Amino acid sequence: MGIFIRIDIENADLSPALIHQLVDVCPVDIYAIEADKLVVRPDEEDECTLCELCLKIAPVNAIHIHKLYSGEILVSTADNPR
């Protein structure tokens, strides 16, 4: 679990193809696939660079990145996920 960042995922909103894209798009390997679901690798969570690449391709509200140090929450925004 992260000290600075917490990432929440709503897997019901993610297709198998999109799950694979999310794993591939992350430049710091935060995501993994377990039992056909997207999961956050706990030891890598704080490595998030806040690049927002995952937020741009995931459906609205499927991913939330909580900045624990400021209380801000970044939310995925793709209207038409890939």
C-alpha positions as a printed NumPy array, in Angstrom:
array([[  0.   ,   0.   ,   0.   ],
       [  1.231,   3.43 ,  -0.898],
       [  2.153,   6.164,   1.534],
       [  1.635,   9.022,  -0.913],
       [ -0.671,   7.512,  -3.542],
       [ -3.604,   5.072,  -3.418],
       [ -5.098,   3.722,  -6.63 ],
       [ -8.614,   2.279,  -6.692],
       [ -9.887,   0.251,  -9.655],
       [-13.447,  -0.642, -10.679],
       [-12.782,  -3.817, -12.662],
       [-16.414,  -4.245, -13.724],
       [-15.895,  -1.294, -16.09 ],
       [-12.811,  -2.772, -17.787],
       [-12.746,  -5.145, -20.751],
       [-10.007,  -7.788, -20.952],
       [ -8.367,  -5.907, -23.831],
       [ -8.377,  -2.656, -21.879],
       [ -6.901,  -4.364, -18.833],
       [ -3.933,  -5.432, -20.975],
       [ -3.594,  -1.906, -22.396],
       [ -3.524,  -0.426, -18.902],
       [ -0.739,  -2.777, -17.849],
       [  1.225,  -1.882, -20.993],
       [  0.712,   1.89 , -20.834],
       [  2.026,   2.408, -17.294],
       [  5.649,   3.577, -17.496],
       [  6.459,   2.39 , -13.964],
       [  4.706,  -1.004, -13.939],
       [  2.154,  -0.245, -11.247],
       [ -0.489,  -2.54 , -12.716],
       [ -0.613,  -6.321, -13.054],
       [ -3.225,  -8.88 , -14.037],
       [ -4.409, -11.434, -11.506],
       [ -7.352, -13.773, -12.13 ],
       [ -8.287, -11.718, -15.211],
       [ -8.528,  -8.515, -13.147],
       [ -6.424,  -5.386, -13.108],
       [ -4.643,  -5.007,  -9.781],
       [ -2.193,  -2.538,  -8.315],
       [  1.194,  -3.909,  -7.353],
       [  1.367,  -2.653,  -3.731],
       [  5.144,  -2.284,  -3.67 ],
       [  4.991,  -0.081,  -6.78 ],
       [  1.987,   2.121,  -5.937],
       [  4.068,   5.053,  -4.69 ],
       [  6.132,   4.929,  -7.889],
       [  3.19 ,   6.526,  -9.738],
       [  4.463,   9.57 , -11.635],
       [  0.946,  10.984, -12.087],
       [  1.413,  10.869, -15.857],
       [ -2.353,  10.164, -16.165],
       [ -1.904,   7.804, -19.127],
       [ -4.114,   5.207, -17.439],
       [ -6.734,   7.834, -16.617],
       [ -6.95 ,   8.909, -20.248],
       [ -7.791,   5.437, -21.585],
       [ -9.912,   3.991, -18.759],
       [-13.691,   4.613, -18.678],
       [-15.088,   7.418, -16.562],
       [-14.705,   6.56 , -12.849],
       [-12.986,   3.196, -13.467],
       [ -9.698,   4.354, -11.91 ],
       [ -9.206,   6.796,  -9.039],
       [ -5.762,   7.988,  -8.002],
       [ -5.833,   9.436,  -4.506],
       [ -3.076,  11.868,  -3.617],
       [ -2.915,  11.046,   0.078],
       [ -0.672,  14.017,   0.801],
       [ -3.164,  16.592,  -0.52 ],
       [ -6.568,  14.923,  -0.563],
       [ -6.913,  15.446,  -4.334],
       [ -8.412,  12.605,  -6.379],
       [ -7.673,  12.112, -10.073],
       [-10.371,  10.206, -11.967],
       [-10.313,   8.362, -15.284],
       [-12.107,  10.236, -18.035],
       [-12.342,   8.241, -21.291],
       [-15.827,   8.508, -22.772],
       [-15.018,   5.847, -25.362],
       [-12.42 ,   3.501, -23.861],
       [-10.156,   1.719, -26.31 ]])
